[in-house]
Amino acid sequence: MIGVLGVIAILAAVMAPSVIRRVDRAAWTKETADLNSIADSYTAYILRSKTIPSHTNSATIPNWASAVASQMSLPVSSISTNARRYARAFLIDTNFVIGGASLPYSQTTNGTTKPVSARVMIVSSLGRALPISTGIPTSTEFNAIWNTAEGAKPATATWTNWAGSGDDLRIKKLNLEPLFYQLILVDHTGSTNNVARYSIDSTNSFAIPLDAATRLRMLNAYFLDSTTVGLLDASGQVQARHLLKRSISFLFEADAWRGQIQGDQQKYGASGSDFYNHAVTFFNRPTNPWGGNPQAHGASQWGVMISMYTFMFDYTYWANECPHFDRHGNNNLTSVPEYTLLNNQGQNNGNIDRFSKDLTFVP
């Protein structure tokens, strides 16, 4: 009996490390999957509610754990702690700025400027309690954790003195900046009374604001993915609705909203890539300072581009029709639509003049 027990003890001693490693690996795999699910649910909550939760509750936005728990229909404790009952840490980049402040964030009809350092992390340990808790750590601490390689510990004193190992750590990183798209709306009519309108995720509409620097009525802001943008005329009638899935711009002219000029900031084929890159550079440059008020005395970037594609549109007609216009049964050439259109574009105060500068603009 003693001999049998001795053999069993030897076998157990040999097999125990392997069994423990298998159990730890299973826990590691499960925690990795759990963190991925939590991160996906956090993102889904942001897009559904158009808010970004912080590490604490606010008057209208729950904290990150409560928000994820509601999205996944799970108890909050299963989000804030892992399967081994160690608390997970939700960390926000120290330099995270959105709308002039840190989290939480709630989207408004005015949108926000481009988010800065929009990074958050969920950190979990399977071996022992973490040496850091949920919140906003120092910039050095956050970056050290963010840059930690798989299986290693962050290179700060906080982690050097921690008894756990790098294999115990699971770190899920989230960059929220790709969730935002730039929306540019420009009212090029120059009117002070009949101003184009827009709406964001509702039926309530707002006039395109006047930009003090350029004296253009323009909205240039960032909104969350899947925002519903309503494009309305000056009377408040909806002309179109757009689901925001990329950066885009719209121009209001001749009492109608026109499709994008800016594009979606992606690379195009060789035939259009050079023009696209030059156009983006052109739009992002400051307004010509020698033209005075851009609408009263000179052409804005938008006006130049509109004039260009108006000219190219007319050129297509000229190349295909001139000088033998199809008169459509009309003996009078001036009543032919194509002739009238071309004649109107090139004359003084014609369409090209009208769209490149509005002489009736009153500052």
BELTA-V971633 format. One record per backbone hydrogen bond with DSSP energy under -0.5 kcal/mol. CO is the residue of the C=O (numbers start at 1). NH is the residue of the N-H. E is the energy in kcal/mol with one decimal. If there is no record, write none. Layout:
co:CO nh:NH e:E
co:CO nh:NH e:E
//
This chain:
co:1 nh:5 e:-2.7
co:2 nh:6 e:-2.1
co:3 nh:7 e:-2.3
co:4 nh:8 e:-2.7
co:5 nh:9 e:-2.4
co:6 nh:10 e:-2.2
co:7 nh:11 e:-2.7
co:8 nh:12 e:-2.7
co:9 nh:13 e:-2.4
co:10 nh:14 e:-1.9
co:11 nh:15 e:-2.7
co:12 nh:16 e:-2.6
co:13 nh:17 e:-0.6
co:14 nh:18 e:-0.5
co:15 nh:19 e:-2.4
co:16 nh:20 e:-2.9
co:17 nh:21 e:-2.5
co:18 nh:22 e:-2.1
co:19 nh:23 e:-2.4
co:20 nh:24 e:-2.8
co:21 nh:25 e:-2.6
co:22 nh:26 e:-2.1
co:23 nh:27 e:-2.3
co:24 nh:28 e:-2.7
co:25 nh:29 e:-2.5
co:26 nh:30 e:-2.4
co:27 nh:31 e:-2.5
co:28 nh:32 e:-2.0
co:29 nh:33 e:-2.1
co:30 nh:34 e:-2.5
co:31 nh:35 e:-2.6
co:32 nh:36 e:-1.9
co:33 nh:37 e:-2.2
co:34 nh:38 e:-2.5
co:35 nh:39 e:-2.5
co:36 nh:40 e:-2.4
co:37 nh:41 e:-2.2
co:38 nh:42 e:-2.3
co:39 nh:43 e:-2.2
co:40 nh:44 e:-2.5
co:41 nh:45 e:-2.5
co:42 nh:46 e:-1.9
co:43 nh:47 e:-2.2
co:44 nh:48 e:-2.2
co:45 nh:49 e:-2.8
co:46 nh:50 e:-2.0
co:46 nh:51 e:-0.6
co:50 nh:107 e:-2.5
co:51 nh:53 e:-0.5
co:52 nh:104 e:-0.6
co:52 nh:105 e:-1.7
co:54 nh:64 e:-2.2
co:56 nh:54 e:-0.6
co:61 nh:58 e:-2.7
co:63 nh:67 e:-2.6
co:64 nh:68 e:-2.5
co:65 nh:69 e:-2.5
co:66 nh:70 e:-2.2
co:67 nh:71 e:-1.7
co:68 nh:72 e:-2.3
co:69 nh:73 e:-1.0
co:69 nh:74 e:-2.1
co:75 nh:78 e:-1.0
co:76 nh:79 e:-1.5
co:76 nh:80 e:-2.4
co:77 nh:81 e:-1.6
co:80 nh:88 e:-3.2
co:82 nh:85 e:-2.0
co:86 nh:82 e:-2.4
co:89 nh:91 e:-0.6
co:89 nh:123 e:-2.9
co:90 nh:135 e:-2.3
co:91 nh:121 e:-2.5
co:93 nh:96 e:-1.9
co:97 nh:116 e:-2.7
co:98 nh:101 e:-1.0
co:101 nh:98 e:-3.6
co:105 nh:52 e:-2.8
co:108 nh:111 e:-1.4
co:112 nh:222 e:-3.0
co:116 nh:97 e:-2.1
co:117 nh:119 e:-2.4
co:118 nh:176 e:-3.3
co:118 nh:177 e:-0.6
co:119 nh:93 e:-2.5
co:120 nh:174 e:-2.6
co:121 nh:91 e:-2.8
co:122 nh:172 e:-2.8
co:123 nh:89 e:-2.8
co:124 nh:170 e:-2.7
co:135 nh:92 e:-1.8
co:135 nh:137 e:-0.6
co:138 nh:142 e:-2.7
co:139 nh:143 e:-2.5
co:140 nh:144 e:-1.9
co:141 nh:145 e:-2.0
co:142 nh:146 e:-2.7
co:143 nh:147 e:-2.2
co:145 nh:148 e:-1.4
co:149 nh:152 e:-1.9
co:154 nh:156 e:-1.5
co:156 nh:159 e:-0.9
co:156 nh:160 e:-2.1
co:157 nh:161 e:-1.8
co:159 nh:162 e:-0.8
co:165 nh:168 e:-1.1
co:166 nh:169 e:-1.0
co:168 nh:126 e:-2.1
co:170 nh:124 e:-2.7
co:171 nh:173 e:-0.6
co:172 nh:122 e:-2.3
co:174 nh:120 e:-2.4
co:174 nh:176 e:-0.6
co:176 nh:179 e:-1.8
co:177 nh:180 e:-2.1
co:179 nh:225 e:-2.6
co:181 nh:223 e:-2.6
co:182 nh:248 e:-2.4
co:183 nh:221 e:-2.1
co:184 nh:250 e:-2.6
co:185 nh:219 e:-2.7
co:186 nh:188 e:-0.8
co:186 nh:252 e:-3.4
co:187 nh:217 e:-0.7
co:190 nh:362 e:-0.6
co:193 nh:195 e:-1.3
co:196 nh:208 e:-2.3
co:197 nh:232 e:-2.5
co:198 nh:206 e:-2.7
co:199 nh:230 e:-2.5
co:204 nh:200 e:-0.5
co:206 nh:198 e:-2.3
co:209 nh:211 e:-0.6
co:209 nh:218 e:-1.8
co:210 nh:212 e:-0.6
co:211 nh:215 e:-2.3
co:216 nh:211 e:-3.5
co:216 nh:218 e:-1.0
co:217 nh:187 e:-2.8
co:218 nh:220 e:-0.5
co:219 nh:185 e:-2.7
co:221 nh:183 e:-3.3
co:222 nh:112 e:-1.3
co:223 nh:181 e:-3.0
co:224 nh:227 e:-1.4
co:227 nh:229 e:-0.7
co:227 nh:244 e:-3.1
co:228 nh:201 e:-3.0
co:228 nh:230 e:-0.5
co:229 nh:242 e:-3.0
co:230 nh:199 e:-1.8
co:230 nh:232 e:-0.6
co:231 nh:239 e:-3.1
co:231 nh:240 e:-1.6
co:232 nh:197 e:-1.8
co:233 nh:236 e:-1.7
co:237 nh:233 e:-2.2
co:240 nh:231 e:-3.1
co:242 nh:229 e:-3.3
co:242 nh:244 e:-0.7
co:243 nh:245 e:-0.7
co:244 nh:226 e:-3.3
co:248 nh:184 e:-1.8
co:250 nh:186 e:-2.1
co:251 nh:253 e:-0.6
co:251 nh:258 e:-3.7
co:252 nh:188 e:-2.4
co:253 nh:256 e:-1.4
co:256 nh:253 e:-2.6
co:258 nh:251 e:-1.3
co:269 nh:272 e:-1.2
co:269 nh:273 e:-2.0
co:270 nh:274 e:-0.6
co:272 nh:276 e:-2.5
co:273 nh:277 e:-2.6
co:274 nh:278 e:-2.2
co:275 nh:279 e:-2.6
co:276 nh:280 e:-2.5
co:277 nh:281 e:-2.0
co:278 nh:282 e:-2.4
co:279 nh:283 e:-2.5
co:280 nh:284 e:-1.8
co:281 nh:285 e:-0.6
co:282 nh:285 e:-0.9
co:288 nh:291 e:-1.2
co:289 nh:292 e:-0.7
co:293 nh:297 e:-2.8
co:293 nh:298 e:-0.9
co:295 nh:358 e:-0.6
co:300 nh:304 e:-2.4
co:301 nh:305 e:-2.2
co:302 nh:306 e:-2.6
co:303 nh:307 e:-2.6
co:304 nh:308 e:-2.1
co:305 nh:309 e:-2.6
co:306 nh:310 e:-2.4
co:307 nh:311 e:-2.5
co:308 nh:312 e:-2.5
co:309 nh:313 e:-2.0
co:310 nh:314 e:-2.3
co:311 nh:315 e:-2.6
co:312 nh:316 e:-1.8
co:313 nh:317 e:-1.4
co:314 nh:318 e:-2.6
co:315 nh:319 e:-3.2
co:316 nh:320 e:-1.7
co:317 nh:321 e:-2.4
co:317 nh:322 e:-0.6
co:318 nh:322 e:-1.1
co:321 nh:324 e:-1.1
co:323 nh:325 e:-0.9
co:325 nh:327 e:-0.7
co:327 nh:330 e:-2.6
co:331 nh:333 e:-0.7
co:332 nh:335 e:-1.6
co:333 nh:336 e:-2.0
co:336 nh:340 e:-2.6
co:337 nh:341 e:-2.5
co:338 nh:342 e:-2.3
co:339 nh:343 e:-2.6
co:340 nh:344 e:-2.2
co:341 nh:345 e:-1.8
co:342 nh:346 e:-1.5
co:343 nh:347 e:-1.2
co:344 nh:351 e:-0.8
co:345 nh:352 e:-0.9
co:347 nh:350 e:-2.0
co:350 nh:354 e:-2.7
co:351 nh:355 e:-2.5
co:352 nh:356 e:-1.6
co:353 nh:357 e:-1.8
co:356 nh:300 e:-0.6
co:357 nh:359 e:-0.8
co:358 nh:361 e:-1.5
co:361 nh:363 e:-0.5
//
